[in-house]
Amino acid sequence: MSTMESASAKKLPACTNLPVLRRNDKQTQASNDVKFLQKQLNLYRSKDINIDGFFGKKTEDAVKDFQANSGDYSGAIDGIVGPRTWNALGICNL
């Protein structure tokens, strides 16, 4: 790892500072956190999911697919985006 890569990795937030996201979690309007998640999931999938800010079945299925197929993920395949999923997506540091 180069010095630049090492320095940029240190700038990532702690995973515990990010929201835990799950399907239909009392969501009445589009969420920017969910939109961000959907964009990140689209980077890992060949099939795009809509970036609408709602954590419905398709987003949950995409999370489960990512959890099942990511070599960087070591938690339960539950469709819930918590610290381990954010970390595997490269968004934060555990």
All heavy atoms as an XYZ file, in Angstrom:
724
protein
N       0.846     -1.168      0.000
C       0.000      0.000      0.000
C       0.893      1.232      0.000
O       1.804      1.358      0.797
C      -0.909     -0.020      1.238
C      -1.829      1.180      1.335
S      -2.881      1.195      2.814
C      -3.915     -0.197      2.516
N       0.616      2.175     -0.883
C       1.428      3.377     -0.952
C       1.093      4.306      0.208
O       0.087      4.163      0.888
C       1.170      4.104     -2.279
O      -0.097      4.724     -2.264
N       1.954      5.287      0.410
C       1.729      6.260      1.477
C       0.436      7.025      1.244
O      -0.314      7.295      2.161
C       2.913      7.242      1.564
O       4.107      6.491      1.715
C       2.759      8.207      2.716
N       0.140      7.356     -0.016
C      -1.081      8.088     -0.334
C      -2.310      7.238      0.004
O      -3.263      7.724      0.586
C      -1.118      8.502     -1.800
C      -2.372      9.286     -2.178
S      -2.422      9.748     -3.903
C      -1.331     11.154     -3.874
N      -2.294      5.951     -0.358
C      -3.413      5.073     -0.051
C      -3.586      4.939      1.454
O      -4.681      4.956      1.969
C      -3.209      3.700     -0.675
C      -3.360      3.682     -2.172
C      -2.962      2.343     -2.760
O      -2.021      1.721     -2.235
O      -3.578      1.935     -3.735
N      -2.487      4.815      2.166
C      -2.532      4.682      3.611
C      -3.118      5.938      4.254
O      -3.937      5.860      5.150
C      -1.128      4.423      4.149
O      -1.149      4.368      5.548
N      -2.718      7.102      3.779
C      -3.213      8.361      4.332
C      -4.702      8.532      4.050
O      -5.456      8.970      4.906
C      -2.429      9.534      3.758
N      -5.138      8.168      2.843
C      -6.557      8.332      2.522
C      -7.414      7.348      3.306
O      -8.530      7.662      3.681
C      -6.797      8.179      1.012
O      -6.520      6.855      0.609
N      -6.889      6.167      3.598
C      -7.643      5.191      4.377
C      -7.878      5.690      5.793
O      -8.919      5.427      6.381
C      -6.921      3.851      4.395
N      -6.955      6.430      6.347
C      -7.086      6.946      7.696
C      -8.152      8.031      7.791
O      -8.632      8.331      8.868
C      -5.749      7.481      8.190
C      -4.725      6.391      8.428
C      -3.421      6.971      8.890
C      -2.388      5.866      9.019
N      -1.075      6.382      9.400
N      -8.523      8.639      6.678
C      -9.510      9.705      6.677
C     -10.950      9.174      6.681
O     -11.875      9.937      6.841
C      -9.306     10.614      5.470
C      -8.014     11.403      5.537
C      -7.857     12.280      4.330
C      -6.527     13.004      4.382
N      -6.312     13.844      3.204
N     -11.126      7.884      6.513
C     -12.467      7.323      6.522
C     -13.063      7.430      7.924
O     -12.355      7.267      8.914
C     -12.447      5.856      6.086
C     -12.095      5.580      4.630
C     -11.998      4.086      4.392
C     -13.111      6.196      3.699
N     -14.371      7.680      8.016
C     -14.996      7.757      9.342
C     -15.076      6.380      9.983
O     -14.949      5.359      9.315
C     -16.402      8.292      9.023
C     -16.667      7.831      7.628
C     -15.325      7.874      6.932
N     -15.301      6.368     11.273
C     -15.529      5.103     11.971
C     -16.894      4.564     11.549
O     -17.855      5.322     11.430
C     -15.484      5.316     13.474
N     -16.971      3.265     11.318
C     -18.226      2.660     10.862
C     -19.361      2.856     11.862
O     -20.518      2.915     11.475
C     -18.028      1.172     10.599
S     -16.948      0.843      9.188
N     -19.022      2.960     13.130
C     -20.055      3.125     14.148
C     -20.714      4.500     14.076
O     -21.752      4.714     14.686
C     -19.479      2.915     15.557
O     -18.360      3.782     15.729
C     -19.037      1.472     15.752
N     -20.139      5.421     13.312
C     -20.729      6.750     13.143
C     -21.737      6.805     12.008
O     -22.381      7.833     11.818
C     -19.640      7.791     12.885
C     -18.742      7.996     14.084
O     -19.124      7.714     15.214
N     -17.540      8.475     13.842
N     -21.872      5.734     11.250
C     -22.802      5.703     10.123
C     -24.120      5.065     10.544
O     -24.163      4.254     11.471
C     -22.172      4.925      8.964
C     -20.909      5.568      8.381
C     -20.277      4.657      7.350
C     -21.227      6.919      7.773
N     -25.207      5.412      9.861
C     -26.517      4.872     10.264
C     -26.641      3.387      9.951
O     -26.033      2.879      9.010
C     -27.499      5.681      9.422
C     -26.724      6.055      8.197
C     -25.311      6.286      8.688
N     -27.442      2.710     10.755
C     -27.828      1.331     10.450
C     -29.086      1.433      9.604
O     -30.054      2.096      9.983
C     -28.096      0.523     11.739
C     -28.630     -0.855     11.399
C     -26.821      0.415     12.561
N     -29.046      0.812      8.431
C     -30.174      0.880      7.492
C     -30.761     -0.509      7.300
O     -30.027     -1.487      7.199
C     -29.705      1.438      6.146
C     -29.046      2.819      6.170
C     -28.512      3.164      4.788
C     -30.022      3.868      6.653
N     -32.088     -0.564      7.255
C     -32.776     -1.834      7.015
C     -34.079     -1.558      6.279
O     -34.547     -0.431      6.244
C     -33.023     -2.587      8.312
C     -33.879     -1.832      9.303
C     -34.172     -2.600     10.577
N     -33.024     -3.042     11.312
C     -32.353     -2.324     12.216
N     -32.734     -1.102     12.495
N     -31.322     -2.824     12.848
N     -34.650     -2.600      5.736
C     -35.867     -2.502      4.930
C     -37.028     -1.894      5.727
O     -37.307     -2.305      6.845
C     -36.256     -3.889      4.421
C     -37.452     -3.878      3.518
C     -37.704     -5.257      2.971
N     -38.915     -5.288      2.196
C     -39.464     -6.379      1.729
N     -38.891     -7.538      1.943
N     -40.564     -6.324      1.028
N     -37.690     -0.925      5.093
C     -38.906     -0.301      5.618
C     -38.774      0.159      7.055
O     -39.703      0.043      7.846
C     -40.088     -1.264      5.491
C     -40.377     -1.625      4.060
O     -40.189     -0.821      3.155
N     -40.820     -2.838      3.831
N     -37.647      0.726      7.411
C     -37.388      1.151      8.785
C     -38.057      2.500      9.067
O     -37.395      3.526      9.165
C     -35.882      1.234      9.024
C     -35.519      1.336     10.493
O     -36.372      1.042     11.335
O     -34.366      1.702     10.777
N     -39.388      2.489      9.181
C     -40.182      3.690      9.479
C     -39.853      4.828      8.528
O     -39.797      5.998      8.914
C     -39.963      4.121     10.931
C     -40.362      3.076     11.937
C     -40.044      3.520     13.340
C     -40.319      2.381     14.310
N     -39.873      2.675     15.659
N     -39.642      4.503      7.269
C     -39.219      5.475      6.278
C     -40.430      6.012      5.525
O     -41.103      5.276      4.818
C     -38.233      4.817      5.310
C     -37.557      5.752      4.383
C     -36.553      5.035      3.489
O     -36.335      3.840      3.625
N     -35.969      5.760      2.585
N     -40.715      7.309      5.698
C     -41.861      7.920      5.024
C     -41.450      8.811      3.870
O     -42.286      9.227      3.093
C     -42.696      8.744      6.032
O     -41.857      9.741      6.614
C     -43.267      7.848      7.120
N     -40.171      9.124      3.775
C     -39.671      9.914      2.655
C     -38.301      9.400      2.235
O     -37.657      8.665      2.971
C     -39.610     11.391      3.008
C     -38.676     11.720      4.163
C     -38.746     13.190      4.544
O     -39.752     13.835      4.344
N     -37.677     13.704      5.098
N     -37.887      9.803      1.044
C     -36.601      9.354      0.522
C     -35.467      9.785      1.450
O     -35.480     10.881      2.002
C     -36.373      9.916     -0.877
N     -34.506      8.903      1.623
C     -33.372      9.151      2.511
C     -32.091      9.305      1.695
O     -31.809      8.490      0.813
C     -33.231      7.965      3.474
O     -31.955      7.931      4.055
N     -31.325     10.338      2.011
C     -30.032     10.514      1.341
C     -29.069      9.390      1.708
O     -28.234      9.001      0.887
C     -29.434     11.873      1.692
C     -30.147     13.007      0.990
O     -30.696     12.834     -0.097
N     -30.164     14.170      1.603
N     -29.172      8.864      2.934
C     -28.322      7.741      3.333
C     -28.612      6.516      2.477
O     -27.696      5.816      2.047
C     -28.531      7.401      4.809
C     -28.043      8.488      5.746
O     -27.061      9.183      5.403
O     -28.645      8.642      6.823
N     -29.884      6.258      2.214
C     -30.259      5.107      1.387
C     -29.838      5.344     -0.060
O     -29.353      4.430     -0.725
C     -31.767      4.795      1.505
C     -32.162      3.682      0.544
C     -32.127      4.419      2.936
N     -29.979      6.568     -0.558
C     -29.519      6.873     -1.920
C     -28.028      6.596     -2.051
O     -27.574      6.014     -3.035
C     -29.809      8.332     -2.278
C     -31.250      8.618     -2.593
C     -31.423     10.084     -2.976
C     -32.865     10.409     -3.237
N     -33.063     11.833     -3.568
N     -27.262      7.026     -1.052
C     -25.815      6.786     -1.062
C     -25.537      5.291     -1.076
O     -24.705      4.807     -1.846
C     -25.168      7.453      0.148
C     -23.686      7.240      0.219
C     -22.833      7.897     -0.644
C     -23.141      6.375      1.151
C     -21.462      7.694     -0.586
C     -21.782      6.162      1.224
C     -20.936      6.835      0.352
N     -26.234      4.545     -0.230
C     -26.084      3.083     -0.193
C     -26.396      2.482     -1.554
O     -25.644      1.643     -2.064
C     -27.000      2.476      0.871
C     -27.142      0.949      0.830
C     -25.815      0.276      1.171
C     -28.251      0.501      1.762
N     -27.497      2.892     -2.161
C     -27.896      2.349     -3.460
C     -26.843      2.630     -4.529
O     -26.542      1.763     -5.353
C     -29.265      2.916     -3.864
C     -30.389      2.384     -2.994
C     -31.679      3.152     -3.133
O     -31.695      4.351     -3.428
N     -32.796      2.466     -2.902
N     -26.256      3.809     -4.494
C     -25.182      4.130     -5.449
C     -23.984      3.206     -5.240
O     -23.393      2.715     -6.210
C     -24.745      5.591     -5.301
C     -25.768      6.584     -5.803
C     -25.318      8.003     -5.537
C     -26.401      8.991     -5.904
N     -26.004     10.376     -5.574
N     -23.617      2.972     -3.971
C     -22.486      2.095     -3.684
C     -22.769      0.663     -4.109
O     -21.906     -0.012     -4.658
C     -22.136      2.144     -2.190
C     -21.665      3.503     -1.718
C     -20.500      4.024     -2.530
O     -19.500      3.357     -2.707
N     -20.636      5.232     -3.044
N     -23.980      0.195     -3.859
C     -24.341     -1.171     -4.263
C     -24.284     -1.323     -5.780
O     -23.870     -2.369     -6.284
C     -25.737     -1.534     -3.749
C     -25.847     -1.739     -2.240
C     -27.306     -1.841     -1.838
C     -25.072     -2.968     -1.796
N     -24.675     -0.284     -6.508
C     -24.631     -0.345     -7.969
C     -23.205     -0.483     -8.487
O     -22.990     -1.025     -9.568
C     -25.317      0.868     -8.590
C     -26.820      0.703     -8.647
O     -27.338     -0.411     -8.606
N     -27.529      1.813     -8.738
N     -22.229     -0.020     -7.720
C     -20.829     -0.180     -8.126
C     -20.400     -1.649     -8.088
O     -19.475     -2.044     -8.775
C     -19.914      0.642     -7.218
C     -20.076      2.153     -7.286
C     -19.183      2.823     -6.235
C     -19.743      2.675     -8.677
N     -21.064     -2.449     -7.260
C     -20.699     -3.851     -7.080
C     -21.588     -4.814     -7.848
O     -21.351     -6.008     -7.832
C     -20.754     -4.216     -5.586
C     -19.621     -3.616     -4.817
C     -19.760     -2.387     -4.197
C     -18.394     -4.271     -4.719
C     -18.712     -1.819     -3.491
C     -17.342     -3.711     -4.028
C     -17.514     -2.489     -3.413
O     -16.477     -1.936     -2.732
N     -22.630     -4.323     -8.485
C     -23.590     -5.207     -9.148
C     -23.616     -4.948    -10.648
O     -23.467     -3.829    -11.096
C     -24.993     -4.966     -8.590
C     -25.147     -5.339     -7.143
C     -26.489     -4.910     -6.595
N     -27.606     -5.282     -7.409
C     -28.325     -6.394     -7.246
N     -28.006     -7.237     -6.302
N     -29.346     -6.656     -8.017
N     -23.885     -6.002    -11.401
C     -24.050     -5.814    -12.835
C     -25.468     -5.351    -13.156
O     -25.713     -4.756    -14.183
C     -23.743     -7.115    -13.580
O     -24.577     -8.148    -13.115
N     -26.402     -5.633    -12.255
C     -27.790     -5.213    -12.434
C     -28.055     -4.014    -11.528
O     -27.910     -4.097    -10.315
C     -28.732     -6.360    -12.080
C     -30.184     -6.051    -12.305
C     -31.033     -7.254    -11.985
C     -32.493     -6.937    -12.193
N     -33.349     -8.065    -11.796
N     -28.431     -2.905    -12.119
C     -28.642     -1.684    -11.345
C     -29.935     -1.732    -10.544
O     -30.935     -2.294    -10.971
C     -28.691     -0.465    -12.266
C     -27.348     -0.134    -12.877
O     -26.328     -0.523    -12.285
O     -27.320      0.509    -13.933
N     -29.895     -1.105     -9.376
C     -31.107     -0.882     -8.602
C     -31.422      0.607     -8.694
O     -30.519      1.433     -8.878
C     -30.968     -1.329     -7.132
C     -29.787     -0.663     -6.456
C     -30.866     -2.826     -7.029
C     -29.687     -0.952     -4.976
N     -32.680      0.958     -8.581
C     -33.074      2.363     -8.650
C     -32.518      3.121     -7.462
O     -32.549      2.638     -6.338
C     -34.595      2.497     -8.659
C     -35.209      2.012     -9.942
O     -34.571      2.010    -10.990
N     -36.458      1.603     -9.877
N     -32.051      4.318     -7.737
C     -31.553      5.188     -6.679
C     -32.696      6.139     -6.333
O     -32.805      7.233     -6.872
C     -30.287      5.944     -7.120
C     -29.202      4.936     -7.471
C     -29.812      6.897     -6.032
C     -27.983      5.514     -8.120
N     -33.572      5.645     -5.452
C     -34.763      6.415     -5.097
C     -34.807      6.827     -3.629
O     -35.683      7.574     -3.212
C     -36.025      5.640     -5.457
C     -36.142      4.298     -4.746
O     -35.308      3.999     -3.855
O     -37.063      3.532     -5.083
N     -33.868      6.329     -2.830
C     -33.825      6.707     -1.431
C     -34.731      5.897     -0.528
O     -34.829      6.171      0.665
N     -35.389      4.866     -1.080
C     -36.268      4.014     -0.284
C     -35.659      2.619     -0.158
O     -35.274      2.022     -1.152
C     -37.668      3.933     -0.901
C     -38.415      5.230     -0.805
C     -38.418      6.115     -1.861
C     -39.088      5.567      0.356
C     -39.093      7.317     -1.778
C     -39.770      6.771      0.459
C     -39.763      7.649     -0.609
N     -35.594      2.108      1.045
C     -34.994      0.809      1.315
C     -36.099     -0.243      1.282
O     -36.642     -0.647      2.299
C     -34.314      0.824      2.686
C     -33.296     -0.277      2.896
C     -32.026      0.026      3.316
C     -33.613     -1.604      2.683
C     -31.086     -0.967      3.538
C     -32.699     -2.612      2.890
C     -31.426     -2.285      3.316
N     -36.423     -0.672      0.077
C     -37.450     -1.685     -0.121
C     -36.839     -3.046     -0.395
O     -35.655     -3.284     -0.144
N     -37.656     -3.947     -0.942
C     -37.229     -5.328     -1.193
C     -36.037     -5.408     -2.148
O     -35.109     -6.183     -1.924
C     -38.385     -6.155     -1.731
C     -37.965     -7.602     -2.006
C     -39.112     -8.511     -2.254
C     -38.746     -9.928     -2.615
N     -37.479    -10.459     -2.220
N     -36.047     -4.623     -3.226
C     -34.939     -4.693     -4.192
C     -33.619     -4.235     -3.570
O     -32.572     -4.823     -3.835
C     -35.274     -3.879     -5.435
C     -36.358     -4.525     -6.271
C     -36.630     -3.755     -7.529
C     -37.731     -4.432     -8.326
N     -38.048     -3.706     -9.551
N     -33.669     -3.208     -2.754
C     -32.447     -2.760     -2.083
C     -31.998     -3.805     -1.070
O     -30.809     -4.131     -0.992
C     -32.663     -1.394     -1.405
O     -33.017     -0.436     -2.409
C     -31.403     -0.922     -0.681
N     -32.944     -4.359     -0.324
C     -32.601     -5.414      0.637
C     -31.975     -6.612     -0.077
O     -30.962     -7.157      0.382
C     -33.842     -5.858      1.398
C     -33.541     -6.952      2.422
C     -34.797     -7.454      3.105
O     -35.753     -7.827      2.391
O     -34.822     -7.457      4.342
N     -32.548     -7.017     -1.210
C     -31.991     -8.132     -1.979
C     -30.582     -7.812     -2.469
O     -29.705     -8.676     -2.477
C     -32.895     -8.494     -3.160
C     -34.199     -9.151     -2.738
O     -34.312     -9.608     -1.575
O     -35.123     -9.194     -3.582
N     -30.359     -6.556     -2.870
C     -29.028     -6.148     -3.328
C     -28.023     -6.182     -2.172
O     -26.875     -6.600     -2.357
C     -29.082     -4.742     -3.938
N     -28.466     -5.781     -0.988
C     -27.586     -5.839      0.186
C     -27.238     -7.292      0.504
O     -26.074     -7.627      0.732
C     -28.238     -5.151      1.414
C     -27.417     -5.404      2.682
C     -28.385     -3.659      1.175
N     -28.244     -8.171      0.496
C     -27.989     -9.589      0.774
C     -27.047    -10.187     -0.261
O     -26.161    -10.977      0.081
C     -29.304    -10.365      0.806
C     -30.127    -10.094      2.045
C     -31.423    -10.897      2.006
C     -32.267    -10.650      3.232
N     -33.548    -11.382      3.170
N     -27.242     -9.828     -1.518
C     -26.364    -10.314     -2.585
C     -24.931     -9.842     -2.341
O     -23.980    -10.615     -2.465
C     -26.876     -9.826     -3.943
C     -26.020    -10.296     -5.088
O     -25.907    -11.526     -5.284
O     -25.458     -9.439     -5.803
N     -24.781     -8.581     -1.987
C     -23.451     -8.047     -1.689
C     -22.839     -8.780     -0.500
O     -21.682     -9.190     -0.536
C     -23.521     -6.545     -1.409
C     -22.210     -5.993     -0.926
C     -21.187     -5.737     -1.818
C     -21.993     -5.758      0.424
C     -19.954     -5.252     -1.376
C     -20.779     -5.284      0.881
C     -19.760     -5.024     -0.022
N     -23.621     -8.935      0.566
C     -23.110     -9.612      1.762
C     -22.681    -11.042      1.457
O     -21.669    -11.519      1.971
C     -24.175     -9.589      2.862
C     -24.421     -8.210      3.439
C     -25.614     -8.154      4.372
O     -26.563     -8.929      4.256
N     -25.575     -7.221      5.323
N     -23.446    -11.726      0.617
C     -23.146    -13.124      0.290
C     -21.929    -13.264     -0.618
O     -21.223    -14.275     -0.552
C     -24.360    -13.779     -0.375
N     -21.673    -12.261     -1.448
C     -20.648    -12.408     -2.472
C     -19.406    -11.542     -2.280
O     -18.462    -11.657     -3.055
C     -21.264    -12.142     -3.846
C     -22.300    -13.182     -4.188
O     -22.003    -14.373     -4.223
N     -23.533    -12.751     -4.392
N     -19.412    -10.692     -1.273
C     -18.246     -9.844     -1.020
C     -17.218    -10.623     -0.203
O     -17.541    -11.168      0.850
C     -18.653     -8.591     -0.253
O     -17.495     -7.895      0.157
N     -16.020    -10.645     -0.682
C     -14.948    -11.291      0.069
C     -14.525    -10.488      1.290
O     -13.828    -10.989      2.156
N     -14.970     -9.234      1.353
C     -14.598     -8.362      2.459
C     -15.626     -8.350      3.590
O     -15.409     -7.705      4.604
C     -14.422     -6.919      1.962
C     -13.276     -6.798      0.981
O     -12.279     -7.528      1.150
O     -13.371     -5.984      0.055
N     -16.744     -9.056      3.416
C     -17.817     -9.042      4.412
C     -17.773    -10.321      5.238
O     -17.691    -11.414      4.691
C     -19.183     -8.897      3.733
C     -20.335     -8.870      4.708
C     -20.569     -7.762      5.491
C     -21.166     -9.968      4.857
C     -21.608     -7.737      6.402
C     -22.220     -9.957      5.763
C     -22.429     -8.833      6.535
O     -23.455     -8.818      7.438
N     -17.878    -10.179      6.570
C     -17.760    -11.361      7.425
C     -18.935    -11.526      8.388
O     -18.852    -12.313      9.314
C     -16.461    -11.278      8.241
O     -16.496    -10.134      9.077
N     -20.019    -10.795      8.171
C     -21.162    -10.877      9.089
C     -22.282    -11.741      8.545
O     -22.128    -12.481      7.571
N     -23.441    -11.626      9.198
C     -24.626    -12.375      8.784
C     -25.180    -11.808      7.480
O     -25.102    -10.610      7.223
C     -25.699    -12.282      9.875
N     -25.736    -12.689      6.672
C     -26.377    -12.264      5.426
C     -27.837    -11.980      5.770
O     -28.709    -12.833      5.650
C     -26.227    -13.341      4.340
C     -24.747    -13.570      4.072
C     -26.949    -12.925      3.059
C     -24.437    -14.782      3.259
N     -28.079    -10.743      6.244
C     -29.384    -10.387      6.776
C     -30.044     -9.206      6.079
O     -31.176     -8.855      6.387
C     -29.277    -10.097      8.272
C     -28.241     -9.025      8.591
O     -27.729     -8.361      7.668
O     -27.943     -8.848      9.784
N     -29.347     -8.563      5.157
C     -29.913     -7.422      4.453
C     -29.893     -6.140      5.253
O     -30.428     -5.122      4.810
N     -29.279     -6.164      6.420
C     -29.171     -4.972      7.261
C     -27.794     -4.355      7.051
O     -26.783     -5.048      7.089
C     -29.393     -5.326      8.745
C     -30.799     -5.887      8.954
C     -29.143     -4.108      9.633
C     -31.054     -6.447     10.335
N     -27.771     -3.052      6.835
C     -26.510     -2.351      6.602
C     -26.058     -1.715      7.909
O     -26.604     -0.710      8.353
C     -26.670     -1.275      5.505
C     -25.341     -0.569      5.259
C     -27.184     -1.910      4.226
N     -25.085     -2.363      8.518
C     -24.482     -1.868      9.755
C     -22.997     -1.682      9.537
O     -22.514     -1.666      8.399
N     -22.236     -1.578     10.616
C     -20.803     -1.319     10.495
C     -20.041     -2.295      9.593
O     -19.189     -1.872      8.810
C     -20.307     -1.409     11.945
C     -21.486     -0.986     12.757
C     -22.675     -1.554     12.017
N     -20.336     -3.589      9.671
C     -19.586     -4.557      8.840
C     -19.890     -4.388      7.357
O     -18.998     -4.524      6.518
C     -19.902     -5.982      9.265
C     -19.281     -6.347     10.581
C     -19.524     -7.774     10.925
N     -18.938     -8.074     12.218
C     -19.056     -9.222     12.821
N     -19.729    -10.205     12.260
N     -18.488     -9.410     13.988
N     -21.140     -4.088      7.020
C     -21.484     -3.900      5.609
C     -20.879     -2.605      5.092
O     -20.318     -2.579      3.986
C     -23.009     -3.908      5.420
O     -23.534     -5.130      5.952
C     -23.379     -3.814      3.943
N     -20.984     -1.518      5.867
C     -20.368     -0.257      5.446
C     -18.863     -0.448      5.232
O     -18.296      0.039      4.260
C     -20.588      0.843      6.485
C     -21.972      1.427      6.536
C     -22.806      1.432      7.615
C     -22.677      2.110      5.493
N     -23.984      2.074      7.302
C     -23.928      2.500      5.999
C     -22.371      2.430      4.176
C     -24.873      3.196      5.251
C     -23.311      3.110      3.413
C     -24.541      3.494      3.947
N     -18.220     -1.184      6.142
C     -16.792     -1.434      6.027
C     -16.467     -2.215      4.760
O     -15.521     -1.892      4.039
C     -16.286     -2.164      7.270
C     -14.795     -2.417      7.206
O     -14.373     -3.528      6.908
N     -14.004     -1.413      7.497
N     -17.251     -3.262      4.479
C     -17.013     -4.078      3.286
C     -17.220     -3.268      2.008
O     -16.567     -3.525      0.991
C     -17.923     -5.299      3.288
N     -18.099     -2.258      2.056
C     -18.315     -1.374      0.916
C     -17.176     -0.365      0.762
O     -17.113      0.345     -0.226
C     -19.638     -0.617      1.068
C     -20.908     -1.435      0.788
C     -22.128     -0.709      1.329
C     -21.051     -1.688     -0.712
N     -16.283     -0.307      1.764
C     -15.145      0.612      1.689
C     -15.490      2.030      2.105
O     -14.765      2.966      1.783
N     -16.581      2.205      2.852
C     -17.050      3.540      3.229
C     -16.442      3.994      4.548
O     -16.360      5.178      4.825
C     -18.595      3.537      3.344
C     -19.225      3.020      2.050
C     -19.138      4.902      3.705
C     -18.791      3.753      0.797
N     -16.033      3.064      5.392
C     -15.560      3.431      6.724
C     -14.559      2.394      7.222
O     -14.329      1.373      6.587
C     -16.741      3.522      7.685
S     -17.657      1.967      7.799
N     -14.013      2.672      8.389
C     -13.085      1.757      9.041
C     -13.719      1.206     10.308
O     -14.326      1.934     11.074
C     -11.788      2.484      9.451
C     -10.932      2.838      8.266
O     -10.780      2.045      7.351
N     -10.375      4.018      8.284
N     -13.567     -0.101     10.506
C     -14.048     -0.712     11.750
C     -13.068     -0.423     12.863
O     -11.921     -0.211     12.699
C     -14.195     -2.218     11.602
C     -15.474     -2.691     10.953
C     -15.484     -4.210     10.819
C     -16.693     -2.255     11.731
